[in-house]
Amino acid sequence: MTVRKTIPLPIDLDYLQQVLLELLEIPSPSGRTDHVQQYVGERLSALGIPSTLTRRGALSACLPGPRETGADRAIVVHTDTIGGMVKRLKENGRLELNQIGTHSARFAEGAHVRVFTDDLERVITGQVLPLKASGHRYNEAVDLQGVGWEQVEVRIDEPVEDIAGLRALGIDAGDFVAFLPNPTITPSGYVKSRHLDDKAGVAAVLTALKALVDARVTPAVTAHLLITVTEEIGHGASHGLDPDVAEIVSVDAAVVAPGQQSREDAATLAMGDGVGPFDYHLTRNLAAIAREHDVDLVRDVFDYYRSDVAAAVEAGAHARVALLGFGVDATHGHERTHLEGLRHLTQLLCLYLQSDLVFPEWDAEPEGDLADFPSLSVQPASEEGPREGPIGIAPNP
């Protein structure tokens, strides 16, 4: 396979850190994402990249390539995070929660939260506690309590002891509850925070675009950027993609855990997830680009994982799909990644955006003759192809 000529670009790590910390401080549980989308739009505008917003809140931008015709590519990230919603006002003046997105109440216990009422001028703080929160009252029963959303409640930081008091504060069922991130960047380069999924990915993508703009490098192929707001609840990139897109690369958290190859200090190329394998040709092309330029990239397969591109494919996107990630320890819990892994990911995005499509001529149209498909360059097959039986199996005499 031929890897197109690309060059590494200077990466503004100060910009990456600033954008990441600012993103993390903007609450954006799925369903309440207007603020964070405004922020990303302003960041794109500062880079000279215009953007538009869909009715459902997805942000779309474009970095034009030199060709006026042919297929394009897309980078997809999401700004929405896991969170909670008020399910019920409790008689003791506390709140029962429903989870937004898939995450365990185990990691919600102790979290500081903001409760957003319909009064936009008022935000109420609180903390998620287990029902049995006092060791001096419950003794060993504290350790025997189960784990689950029915086992926790939100203690409001207001003098309230009943449902009437909660209603007087303007709180009602359906109010959004955001878990505060408490971000920290350590001297050794670790980034600890809730919601690194996927705000670290958004920061990496914006930094990659800044690198291209600063270096005055034109992408080899028109590159669309889609920032979705419902990935954590499964909708993701189900709408908003340009019909000319032939390749989609999702950027999201990679799973650092026992049995996985992902590392916090490296970029990750996902070969498959809970939905199935990613595109053979596109994944191998990304791996080849990384090898050529010494980007630290590991391959991995995720069992309990779904990304934006799954929603895109299920919605009918006619494109090759792949997923690049930054290694995150304790995903959807007390998350941690490393600046070095984000640097490698950002550089790989810069290199990918400078490269051509895997099959630029073939992918210029949504379909073509089987005989013209250039698969032999990356996925070996019989030159003659199957005629009377499967490849490599001689017909019976």
N, C-alpha and C positions, 0 to 999 in steps of 0.2 A: 504494500500500500504506500502511496506517495503522500507525505505530509507537506502541506503548502508552506512556503517561506513565511516565517513569523519571527518577531524579535521581542525579547523581554522588555518591559517598560518599567520606569521608576514608579514605585508604589508609595503613595502618601499615607503612611501609617498613622500620622497625627490626625489626619482627616478621618480615617477609618475609625479610630478610637472616639473622636468627638461625635461623629454621626451615630455610632453604636450607643454611646451613653445617652445621647439625646433621644434616640428612638426608644430605648429601654424605659425612659422616664415618662413616656406618653402612654397612658393606659389604653389598650386596644383589644379587649376581649372580642371574639367573633360576634358581630352584630352591633358593635359600637366603635367604629373605626374611622369616622370622619376626620378627627383631629390628626391622626397619624398619616392619613392620606394627604391632607393639606401640607403637612411637613415634608413628605417625600416629594410632592409636586413642587414645593418651593426649592428644595435641593436640586431637582432636575432643572428648574428654571435658571438657577444660579450657574449651572453648567452650560446654559444655552440650549437645553433640550426641552422642547415644548411637550406638553402632555394633555390628555383628555381623560374624562371620567365617565364610566358607564352608569346607567341607571342604578345598577346594583352595587356601585361603589368601587369597582376595579379601576385601577389607574393604568393608562396605556401611553407609552412613549415610543419614539423611533429614532435610531441613529442611521441615517441613510448610507448605503454603500454606493460604489461606482456604477453598478449596472442599473439600467432603467427597466429591464425586464428580467424574468426568471424568478426563482424561488427565494424566499427570505428565511431567516431563523428568528427564534424568540428565546429570551431568557425570562424565566418565571420565578418570582419569589412571593412570599406572603407577609403581610404586616399584622394580621390578626393573631391573637394568642389564645391559649386556654384561659379560663376564668370561671365565673359563677354568675348565677341569677337568683334573685330572691324567689324562693318557691312558696314560702308561707311565713306570715308573722306569727310568732309564738307567744303563748300566754305569759311567759316569763320576761317578755320584752326583748327577746333575741330573735335571730333570723334563721330559718331553715334554708339550705342552699340546694340548687340543682347545678350540676357541673355543666360548663360550656366546653366542648371538646372532651377528649378522652384523657383523664388523669385521675390519679388515686387521691382519695381524701387523706391518705397517710401523709402526703407531702403538703397538704393544705393546713394541717394542724400547726398552729402557731403563726401562720401568715398574717401580716398586717394587710388590711384591705381598704379600699375606698368604695363606698356605696353611692351610686349616681342616681339621684331622684329625678323627677321630671322638672324640678326647679334647677335650671342650668347654673344658677348662681350659688347653689349649695351642694357641697360634697361632704358626706359624712364618713368619718373614719371608724375603723373597728378592727377586730382580730378574730380569726377562726380558732375555736377551742373545741376539744373533745367534750362530750356531755359530762364526763367525770374528769374535771380539770384540777381538782384540789386533792393533793396527796394527804393533806392533814384531815380531810373529810372522808375520803374513800379508801385510803391506805392501799392495800394490794389490789383492790378492785380497779384502780386506775390502769394497771397493767393487763387486766383481764378484759377490758372493754374491747369490742371488735373494731374493725376498720371499715369505714363506709361513709357515704355522705349523710346517711341517716344518723350517724354517730357523732356528727359535729354540728356546731352552730356558730353564728357570728355574734360576738359581744360588741354592742355599739358603744362608742365613746361619748355617750350622752346620758343624762340622768333619766333613764326610762326603764320601767318595770312591767309594762303590759302592752297589749296591742294598741290601746288608745294612745299611749305615749309614742309608739312607733308611727302611727298614722299622723299624729300631730307634727312629727318631723318630716312628713311628706313621703315616707317609705311605703311601698306597696309591692305586691307580687309583680314580678317582671322587671324590677329594677336591676341594673347590671352591677356586678361586684367584681372589681379588678384587684388582683393580687399584686402587691407592691414588689418590685424586682430586687431592690437593694443591691445594685451592681457594685462590684469591686474589681479593679485591675491590680494584681499583685506585682511587686517588683520583679518577680521571675516571669511575668508575662501571662499568667493565668487570668482568665476573665470569668468571674463567678457572678451569676445572676439568674433569676427566673426570666423566662421568655427570650433566652438566646435563640430559641426556635420561634420565629425565623428572623429575628431582628439582626442577628449577626450576619445572616445571609443577605439581608437587604443592604447592610452597611458595606459588605464585600462587593456587591454588585454596583452600588453607587461609586465606590472607590475605583473599581475597574473602569467605569465610564469616565470618571474624572481623569484617570491615567491616559485614556485614549484622547480625550479632549485636550489635556495639557500638552501631550506629545504631538498633537495635530495629526493623528493617525486616523485614516478613514477605514472603517470596517470593510473587510473583503466582500461581505454580503450585508445587505440591509438588515439591521438588527432591531427587532422589536423588544420592548421591555413591558412585561405585564406584571403588575403588583396586585395580587388578589387579596381578598378580605374574608374569605370563608373556607380557607384550607383546613382549619382545625375541626370544622364540622362536616367535611367531606365534599363540599361543592367545588372549592378551589378554582382551577382554570377551566371551568365548564363553559365560560363565555368570555368574550373580549379578545380572542386571538384573531389575528389577521388571516384571511383565507389563503394568502400566498405563502404562509409559513410551512417549510418542509422539515425543519428540525426544531425541536423544543428541548431546552435544557432547564430543568428545575434545579434551583439552589436551595438546599434545606439542611437541617441538622442530620448528621450521621451518628450512628449509635456506637458509643464506646462502652463496652460491657464485656464480661466473660463470654468467650465464644465468638466474638467479633474481631475483625482485623482493623477497624477504624481506630485512629489515634487522634488525640487532641492537637498534636503539633503537626499534623499532615492533612492534606486534602483527601477526600474520599470519592471514589467512583463507584456508585452503586450498580451492580450487575443485575440485581433483581430485588423485589420486595414482596410484600404480602399480596400484591396484585398480579405479579408475574415478572418475567425477564424484561429488561429494557432492550432497546434496539441493538442488535448485534453490531452493525456497521458503525453506528454513531459512538457507542461505548469504546470500541477498539480505536476509533479515530482520536477520541479524547485521550486515551491511554498513550497513543503514539506521540501526540503533541507533548504530553507531560514528560515522556522519556527523552525526547529530543532536547528539551530545555531544562532538564534536571529539576523539574517540579516534583516535590515529595508527594506522591499520590499512591494510595493503597486502594485495593479493590475489596468490596464487601457485598454481602447479601443480607437483607433484613427480613425477619419473619413477620413481625407485627408492625407494619409500616405502610403508610399510604401518603402520597404526595400530590401536588398540584397536577402533575401530568396524568395521573390516574383519572382524575375528573375530566381532563381534556380529551383523553382517548375515549372514555365512556360517552362523552358528549359528541363524539364523531370527528375529532381532529384527525386529519389525513396527513400525519407527519411522523417522522422518527422521533423517539423520545429517549431522554437520558436524565440522570440525576447526579449532580455534583454536590458534595457536602463538606461541612466542617465538623470535625469530631467533637461530640458533646457527651460528657460523662453525666449520668443520671438524668437522661432526657425526661421532660415533663415533670421533673422533680426539682432538686437543688442543683441546677445545671452548671457545668463548667466547661470552658474550651480554652484555647491558647492562641495568643496573637500570631504565633508562627504558623499555625494551621490556617488561620484566616489570611495570612500573607500568601501562602502557597495557593490557596483557593482563588484569591484575587488575581494573582499572576496567571493562573491557568485560564481564568475567564478572559483576561487581556489577550492571551495567545489564541484562544479559541475564536474570539471575535475578529482577529486578524486573518484567520484561516478561511479557506473556501469550504463549501458544503462537502460532505463525503462524496456525493455523486452530483456535481453541479449541473451537468447536462441532463442526466436522467431525471433528477428531481425538479427540473424546470417545469415539468408537467405532472399532473396528479397521477397519470398512468402511462404505460408504454408497452411495447411488445416484449414478451418474455425473453426472446432471443437477444434483445439489446441490453438486458439488465447486466451491469458490470460486476456481478457478485464475485467473480473469480479472483478479483484483486484482494479480497479480504476474507472470503469464506470459501475455501477450496471445494471444487466440485469437478466432476468429469468434464473435460473439454467438449466431448460430444453430447453430454447430457443424457438423461434417461430416454431410452427409445422403446425398449420392450420390457423393462423391469426396473427395479430400484438401482440407483447408482452403485457401482461396485459389485453387483451380484450378477453373475453370468446367467443367461437363460438356460433352462433345462434342455438337455439334448433331445 
